[in-house]
């Protein structure tokens, strides 16, 4: 029996699909998004506009899309994986020629009712493409050089296009997420040892190239590195963001200053308070307890995804679900490390909490795929 025939025969129908829907995961996503609405209301000074109301509408659309995608058999999404990957690559190419520029970067395509950021779409499309590839590939070939080269190219092509925008944060997420997919698929550890050694050499080259004709990073990216290493060296310039972020984090204490009582955000000391640095706003208003509570909710979302993947006997579904879990983990881990000074500021939003259209909608589409894998797994 072929994969398609088996999938069609085991696909649940009607009410059974709704009952098999992972409602616990859906509730967790809604709870985290609700926290985001609350914080966007706070940073706007007690108003649903201009951030909370649009975010609520986007989440509602995203939730409906997640449910609809979850009702579609997983074998359909497997067959669409190659098309999704190629479409995302073409959109990244389109950004080069037709992209809209903002804050010194050309990352968006204006589609009328919203600005689409194809690099966000690529995070999900890459997971789909790699999951379909390793589902098709025989296990005996997974670690052979030629068959390792193909997924490496699949990762590096979009990374090169995203770096051109420039968007270092998303590039790092694509490399980390793609590498995790290869590792979970069973690629031998020796390849990763070589990559780590190469990364050490690349980091050395990045520092050595500064100020030369072959400089590898833009000047603002070097300033971010300087800020990470010594924020106090320029507290009113390049180090302003992280300095104010740490002040907000520390002033929250154990239980916080109280809802809408955060001075750093209310008095506009905290930059990008509704996007990249919204976690520090939450920590200032709700303290250590609030910050850890959000982290616990994120951990539960990852746990439910991993648990679903481990119970699934379909290789594509398992890899797809694990890939989305890793992608989601990288989102919040990098953002939290960034705003607490544990990593350079690379412009990664806090998932479901930071204000943003493309990131919110595409993340919900990704969880729709997770739901499809969960609903249609053999029982």
N, C-alpha and C positions, 0 to 999 in steps of 0.2 A: 504494500500500500504506500502511495506517495505521501509526502509531507502535506500537500494541499488536500488530498482526499481524507487523510487522518484528521486534519484541522477542521474541515467542514463537518465531518461526522461527530466530532466531539464539541462543536460549538453550541453553547446553551442558547435558548431562545426565550423571547418574551420576558415574563416576570422573573425568571431565573437569572437573567442578566442583571436586573436591578438588585436582586437579593445578593448576588455574588459581588456586586460593586463594593470596593473597599471604603465603606462609609467612615471608618475610623480615620483613615488617611485623609479623606475629604474634610472631616471635622477639624483635624489638626491644621490643614492648610487654611481653612476659614478662620480659625482662631489666630493664627499668625498674621493673616491679612487684616483681621480686626484690630490687632495691636498696631499695625501700620496705619490704619485709618485714624486711630486715636492719636498717634504721634503727629501725623500730618495736620490734624485738627489743632493740636497744641502749638506746633511751630508756626501756624498761620495766625496765632493770636486768638484762638477760639472761634475760628471760622471754617466752614466746609470748603470754601473757595480760597485760593485757587487750586489746592492740591488734593484734599481729601475726597471731594465729590467726584472729580474725574477718575481718581484711583478706585473708588467704589464701583463706578460704572464699568471700568475695565475688568475688575475682578469678577463682577457678575457675568460679563461676556465670557471671560476666561473659564469660569466654573461651568457654564453651559457647554462651552466647547470641550472641556475636559470630560464631561458626562457623555457628550455625543461621540467623542473619539473612543471612549471606553466601551461603548456599545458596539463598535465596529470590530469584527473578528481580527485577531492579532495577525493571522496569516495575510490579511490585506495590507497591513502596515509593513510586513516583511517584504512583500512584493513591491511596495512603493519606496523602499529605503534608498535604492540607487537613484531614483528620480528625485527624491528629497535632497540627497547629498549634491547631485549635479545642479539642481535648481538653486541651492544655497550658494554654491561656488559661482554660478552665473550672476547672482545678485551681488556678490562681493566684487565681481568684475565690473558690474554696472555702476557700483559706487565710484569706481575710478573715473568714469566718464560722465556720470549724471548725478553724482552724490551732492548732498547739501552740506555745507560747511558750518560748523558751530564750535566756538571756543578753540579755534585753531586746528580743528580736526575735521576731516571729511569722512563721516561714518554713516550718514543717513540717506535714505531715498524718500522723497516726498511723494506720497501716494494719495494726496488730497485730504482725507479725513485724519491722517496721522503720519508721523515720520517713522518709517520702518528702518530698524537697524539690523541689516543682514548678518552681522557678526553674532548677534544674539541667536538668530535662527540657526546659524551654523553649529552652535553648541549642541543642539538637539539633533540636527541632521547628521553630524559627525558620529554621534552615538548610534544612530540608526544604521548608518552605512557600515560602520565597523562591526556591529552586531550581526548584520546580514552577511557580511564577508566571512566572519568566523563560523557562522552557522553553516555556510556553504562549504568551507574548507575542511578537508579531512584532518583529524587530530594529528595524524602522523606527519603532516606537512607544516604544522603551525610554526615550528622553530627553524625551518629550513630558510636559508638566506633570501632566496628569491621571494618566498611567500611572506617574509618579514618586511621586505622592501616595499611591497604594495601598500600595506596599511601605513607605513612610514610616509610614503608620498601622499596618501590621502590626508594625513595630518598636516604635513608641511606646506602643501599648496594653499589651503585657507590661512594658515599662520602667516605665510609670506604676504598674502593680500591684506590681512588685518594689520600687520606691522606697517604696511604702506600708508595707512589711514592718518596718523599712526594711533595704535591702540595696544600698548604693551600689556595692559592687564588682561584683556580678552585673549591675546596671544598666549600668555602664560597658562590661562585656564584651558585653552584648546590643547596645548602640549601636554599638560598634566592629565587632563581627562582622557585624551587619546592614548597616552602611555599607560594609564590605569586600565583601559579597555584591553590593550594588548597583553598586559600582565595577567588580568583575570581570564583571558582566553587561553593562557597556557604558554606564552612565549618564554623561552629560556631566560633565566636571570642574567646570563652572561651579556646579553644584548643591553640590558639596562645598566650593567656595570660600565660598559663602553660609553654609553650615553652620558652617564654621570661624570666620567672622566673628561669627556668632551665638553660638558657644561662648565667644569672647573677651568678648562683651558679657555672657554669662551668668556667667562667672567674676567679672567686675567686679561684677555685681549681687550675687553670693554674698557677696563681701567687704563690700560696702556695706550689705547687709541685716543684718549681724551685730549683735545687741543691739537690733534694732528689732522692731516688732509684726509685720512681714512677713518675718521671718527665714526664709531658704530651706533651711537645713540644720539638723539637730539639733546640740545643744551638743557631743556626743561627736565628731561629724564635724568640727566646727571645731577641736576639740582635736587630732584627728589631723592636720589641716593645720598647726597650730602646731608639732606634734611633728616633722612632716616638714621644716619650714623651720628649726627650731632645737631639735633633740632635747635639747641640754644645758640648755635653759631649765627643764626639769622632769624631771631624770634619775630621780627616785624616784616620779614620778607618771605623767603622760601619755607622757613620753619613756622610760619604763622599758623597754618592749618593744624598741624599736629600738636603744637603748643597749646592752642585753645581747646583742642580735643582732649588733651590730658587734663587740663584744668576742669573741664566739664565732667570728665570721668571721676576725678578725685573729689569734686565738690558734692557728688551725689551721696557719698558715704554708704551706709548699709541699706537704708530704706528710701533715700532720695529726698529731694526738696519738696516734692509734691507735684501733682498734675498741674501743668501750665505754670509752674513756679521756677523753671530753670532759667537762671539769669544769663547763661552763655548764649542760649538760643533766643530768648525773649529780647535781649539787648543787641542781638545780631553780631556778637563776637564770634560765634561759631559759623564758619563758612560751609556752604553746601549742606545746610542743616536738614533739608528735606530729601536729600539724595544720599550721597556717599557717607555722610557723617551723622545720619539719623540715629545710629546706635548710641552715640555719645549723648544725644538728647534724651533718649530713653534712660540711659544710665544715670544722668543727672537728675531726672525727675522721679525715677523709681529705684535708684540706687543699685547696690550689688544684688539685692533680691530680685529686682526686675530684670536685670541683665542676665542672671543665671537662669531665671524662669524662661526667658526667650531662648536661651541656648538649649535648655532641656526640651523645649518644643521642637526645635530644629533636630535635635538628636533623635527624638521619637519619630519624626518623619523619615529620617534615614533608616532607623531601625525597622519600621514597617515596610519600607522598600526592600531592604535586604532580606527580611523574613519572607516576603512574597517571592523574591527571586530564588531563595533556597528551596522553596516548596515546589517550584515550577520545574517540570521535567523536560521542557522545551528549551533547547540551547539558545535560540534567538531571544525568546522572552526573558530568560534569566540574564543574559548579557545586557539586553536593553534596559531592564530594570536596575541592574547593578550600575550600569553606566549613568543612568539618570540620578541614582543615589550619590554617586561620586561627584557628578557635576553640581548637584545641589549642595553637597558638603563643601566643595571648593568655593562656591559662591560665598557662603556665610563665613567660612573659616578665613578666607583671604580678606574679606571686608573687616571682620573683627580684629584680625591681626594688624591690618592697615591702620585703623583708627586708634588702636591702643599702642602704636609705636613698635610693634613686633615685626612689621614688614614695611617696605616702602609704600608710599601712597601711589596706587596704580589705577584708581578710578573704577573699582568694582562695587556695584550696588549691593545693598543688603536685600536678599531675596524676599519678595512679597511685602516688604516693609518700606523700602526706599521708593520714592516717587519715580514713575517711569512707565511708559506704555509698552514698548517692545519687550522689555525684560519681563514684565508681569504676564502679558498674554502668551509669550512663547514658552515661559516656564510652565504655565498651566497646560499648554499643548503637550509639553513633555510629560507631565503627570497624567494626561489623558492616555498616553501610550502605556504608562505604567499600569493604569487602570485596565486597559484593554488586555494586557498580558495577564493581569490578575483575574479578570472576569472569565477569560477564555482558556485558562489553564486546565489541563485534564484533571478531573476529580473522580 
